[in-house]
């Protein structure tokens, strides 16, 4: 499935006013929900992915965006790195979405955890193809994209993408280590709870001459 073209110069169609203010920075575009079509911007960007998606998301609850990403991984061999906040990923809908993912599949790494200091991972960032960086207050949910007062800023500066990617890689590594530690602790607890079946006592030999 070929990637759809992402047209930077056509992003004004997602603004409520149909245009950006004169003098807008060349490498930045900002959108505000519930007035601008934030969901449409994210759909267009993700659909254009050719190489990689790196995601650090607090609220991950958008079926359509999730389907686009999984389609990319299945059909286009796009690398995916996803870091999700533990407190949000445990929600009913979030768990349903995550059940569709296969972390052992080549090309994707999914981690669920907390910040390096044990608090929530509150970032809402995605980097596409090492060039486009999305930041802001917008969680990936229809409520966050279409009802709440949120901001989403899109950059096409590769230096910003590189700086952001380095931080997201650190966060991802921390979460993977948290998951490994939790799995080891859970395995140890199971081992302590495990009691081997009692073996029957060996038969006593009859005394000689009996």
N, C-alpha and C positions, 0 to 999 in steps of 0.2 A: 504494500500500500504506500504509494509515494506521499511524501510530506507536502502539505498544502503550503503555498507561499505566504509568508508573513510580510505584509506591506506596511512599513513604518509610516509612510506618507499618507496612508488611508485611515489612520487611527482616529482622526477627528470624528468619524461616523459613530464612534462609541460615546462621544460627549453629548450631553443633553442639548447643548447649544449648537452642535454640529461643527464646531471649530475650536481651536486653541487660541488663546490670547496672542496678539502680535508680540513678537520679541521672545517667544517661548524658547528655552534652551534646546539646541538641536538634538541632544542626546538623551533628553528626559521627557516623559509624558506622564501626567498625573490625572487620576480619575477619582471621583467621589461617589460612593453609594449613599443613598439609594437613587441618586439622580442620573449618574452615568451608567453605562452598560458594562460594569466591571466583569460580570460573568462572561460576556461576549469577548472581552479582551483576553481573558485567561484561556478561553476555548481556542481562539485564533492562534495564540502564541504556542500552546501545547500541541496543537494540530500541526504546526510547522516544524516540530522537532525533527532533526536529522541525526543527531549524535548522542546527546546526553540530557538528562533531567536530574538536577540535584535539588532536593526539597527538604526544608526544615519547617514543619507546620504544626501549629498549636491545635487548631480545629480542622480535622480532615473529614468532611461529611458531605461531599458533593459527588453524587453518583456519576454525573456526566463527565466531570473532569477525571475521575478515577477510571472510567471506561476508556477515555482517550489515552491515558498513560499506559494502561494495560494493553491496549491495542498496539501502541508503539513498541512495547517490549516484545509482544508476541510476533508482530509482523515485520517490524523494521530493525530489530536487533539493536534497539536504543539502550544505552546504559542508564540505569536508574539507581539513584541513591536517595533513600527516604528516611528521614528522622522525624519521629512523631512523639508528642508529649504523652507520657504514660497516663496521666489523669484523664485526658480526653479520649485517647485511643481505646479506653475501656468501656466507652458508651455502647449502647445496644446497636445503634446504626453503624458506628465506627467498626465494631467487632465484625459485623456482617460484611462490610466492605473488605476488611483485612483478610477474611477467610478465603477470599478469591486469589490472594497473592501466594506465590510459591517462592519463598526466600532462597530455596536451594537451586533455583533455576539460574543458568548462566546469565550474567549481565545485570543482576539486580541485588541490592543489599538494603535490607529494611531493618531499622532499629527503633525500638520503643523504650523511652526512658525519661530521665529528668535532666536538669541542668547539671553542670559539673559540681555545683554546690548543693545539690539535693532539692532544688526548687523546680517550679514548672519551666518547661522549655517553651517560651512565649513568642518565639519568632514566627513570622508568616512570610517566608522567603522561598522563591524558586529561581533557579538559574537554568536557562535553556541554551544548549550548545556552546556554553562557555562565553557567551556574548551578552545575552539578554538577562537582566536581573530584575525581579519583581520584589518589592518590599512594601511595607505599610502595615495597617492595622487590620486588614481583611482576612478573616478566617475563610477556609474553603467550605462554605455552606451556603445554600440559597438565602438563608436569613442574613448571613454576613455580607453577601454580595448584593442583595436586592432590597433589604429592609432596614438594616442597621446603618448608622452614620459611621462610615469607614472610608479610609483613604488607601489607594493603591498607586504606587509610583513605579513606572517601568523605565529602565535604563538600558542603553545599548553600548555602554562603555566597557570594553574588555578588561580594563584595569580594575574597575569596580567589581566586575564579575570575578576576577582572580582573587582579589582581597576577600570578597565575601565567601568564595569557595573554600579558601583556607580555613576560615572560621567554621563553616558548616562541616568540613571534614573533621575538625577537632571535636565538634559536638557529636558527630556520628560515632567517632571512635570511643568517646566517653560512654555513649549509650550502649554500644556493643559490649564494652567491658562490664557495664552494669548488668546486662542480660546474662553474660557468662558467669558473673559472680552469683547472681540469683539462681541460675541453673545448677551451679555447683553446690550451693547451700541446700537447694531442694533435693538434690541427689543424695547429699550427706544425711539429710533428715530421713529420707526414705530408707537409706541403709541402716540407720539407727533403729527405725521402726520395724525393720525386717527381722523376723525370727525364723531361723531354719527349722524345718520339720524335725521333730524329735525322732531319733533313730531308735529302733527297738534294741533292748539290751541283748548282748550276745548270749547264746544258749549256753547253759552251764553243762560241762561234760560230767557224765555220771562217774562216780568214784570207781577206781579199778576194782574188779572182782565183784561188783554188785550185780 
